[in-house]
Structure formats: structure tokens, C-alpha cells
Amino acid sequence: VIPQPEHHNHVVTTVESVPAEAVTESPTLLQRIRKVFNRELLLTLALGQVLSLLICGIGLTSKYLADDFHANTPVFQSFLNYILLFLVYTTTLAVRQGEENLLAILKRRWWKYMILGLIDIEANYLVIKAYQYTTLTSVQLLDCFVIPVVLLLSWFFLLVRYKAVHFVGVGVCLLGMGCMVGADVLVGRQQGLGDHKLLGDLLVLAGATLYGISNVCEEFIVKNLSRVEFLGMMGLFGSFFSGIQLAIMEHKELLKVPWDWQIGLLYVGFSACMFGLYSFMPVVIRRTSAAAVNLSLLTADLYSLFCGLFLFQYKFSGLYLLSFFIIVLGLILYSSSSTYVAQDPRVYKQFRNAGAPVTDAPTTGPMEPSVTYTSLGQEMEEEPRIRVA
């Protein structure tokens, strides 16, 4: 019998060589701050503010068209954007080969994109139309209704699971928005007051609900399918249905527009900002989420206000600066932790179904949730590796 060497002493020595301080040491406050304020967070915050600046440009050009030139053509303005999307992204899909070709996509899910295109068109129309009946303050306040709509739809349909810090961040952002609305009341910015305020408020709520549905669908598509597919389908169905709506509702308004180079330049500026918003938003949503993007867009009204201080002689209030910093604080709180997704592979089969029967894998136990980064900052957590002998 050959005796086997004993390794017990070697194992004990290895365990004892690990210092106790390395096991019990907790991260310092500075390390926690650096973990939150990382490069990924700052970059994504900046991307969200780019979207806000684009919305600011859309609002300024629309105001000049409506107030200075009396060009009330919201459907025509949206139609120009959908035409640009069609020329760039729909044609890109048309020249592709294989399963990502335009005809292949239409064959599998044309009616779903048709419904989504109608939702997107009417969301834009309802919110712009509401300015004729209610106050600017009411539009700003009620338009925040898109945030709870996105949170609820993400919870039930995208299976996103939030932590307490996310709800705190949303509450802080809405508090900042409330400060801005309060500042509007104090300085007397009540533009857009009409005779049917209740109707205008209902239009805003309906438009915000449709915006929430569109944004959640956009998040799913850009994260699971393709950004070009989403924009190409929006360009196809958006230009078709908005063209029909334009011919029915606004053909007389177009004849009343006093066309000259200034009006043409404003329409070009509006279309460029809208096209940039539609093209760039899927990139930011893919990095974050629809909820995080809508929280970032709360600062768009503040950028419009700051421009209005010089262009339209708006009155200034210190509450505007306070509201800006409160909204940014809420964004940081929301981004300080990642959300959880209950990842069930059978959830998305309805949208991605290509006509073939979908076979469900048998499940012997409860589905395990997986972690994803849908907040502004990416929180990386490494799971311990298990070796099987």
C-alpha cells in the first residue's frame, strides 16, 4: 500500500493567511460616491439633456410659427418628420437582405407597427392641440402623467422591478417639476388660456397616456429587435396616416400660411429637431429605459424658459434654478441603482412571432429574475463562480 500525502496543513495555512480586515472592510463614503458618479452615469445624463435641448428647439420653432406667423399646422409639422424618417430608415430597411428586409418585417408584424404608428401620431397631435384650450402651466403639469404610465406599463409588460430608491427619485423629479409650475404661477406665465380648460386638460392626459404606450413599445423594440426597424416602421406608417390626417384636417390651414423664407426656415428647423429627437431617443432608451428618458425630459421646459428670458422677455424667478437642480438630483437618485427584470423568455413571443408555432420550454420551478441596467447608471455585480468537480 502506497501512503497518500496529506494536505491538511497546507489548507489550514491558506485559510489563515487571509487577513480578517479584508473580509470585514466596508466601502468608504468616497468609494460609494465614485461608484455612483461614474463615467457611464455622467455620459448618460448628458445624453438625456441633449434630448431635452432638441425638445426645446421643437418648442421654440413651434411658438414662432404659431405666434408670429399664425401657422397652426401641428399635423403638417409631424408629417415632415415622418417623411424624413421614411426617406432615411424605411429605405434602409428596403435595401436590406434576409429577415431584416422591409417586406419580411411587414409580413410578420405589419399590423402591430400600424397600431403603434397611429398611437404615436395621435399622441403628438393631442398634446399640441391642448395648447389651444388650456394654460401652459396645466400642460406642463399634466404632461408628467406620462411617467406613472411608463412605470406601470414597464412593470406589467416589460416585467421591470423597481427598488425604493427609484420611486424616491421619481418623486424628487416630480417635486422639481412642481417648483417650476409654481414659479410659472408666481411670474404670471399663463399663455394659452382658452375657453374650454377642462377639454384641454383631458387632451393632455390622453396624449400623455399615448406617449407612455409608445415609449414602452419603443423600449422593447430597440432592446430586443432593432432601432432601424422601429424608426423605419414609424416612417412608413407615420407618413401614411399623418398624410391622410393632413389632407382631411389641415389642408385649409396650409393655404392660409404666408409662405416666405423665414417660415420655410422655421419649418426646416422644426423638422431637423424632431428628426434628431426621433433618431437619437432610441439610442438613449437602449442605454437606459423609457422611464429614465422621460425623467430627463422634464428639464426641457426649463431650457425653453431660459431661452424665453432672452427671446420673449419672460420674467425670471429663483424657483426655476431650484427646480432644475431638484430634477437633476432626482435623476441621480433614480440612477444610483439598477432595476430588476423578471426574465421570462415566453413573455415577448407575441410580438416576435414570425408565424411559426412557439414551443414553451418546460419549467420545473419558479423563474429566476435576472439583473439588467435600465437606470441611468450601470450597476455591475459579479456573481460567484461555482466549479463542479
Order of alpha helices (4+ residues) and beta strands (2+ residues): alpha-alpha-alpha-alpha-alpha-alpha-alpha-alpha-alpha-beta-alpha-alpha-alpha-alpha-alpha-alpha-alpha-alpha-beta-alpha-beta
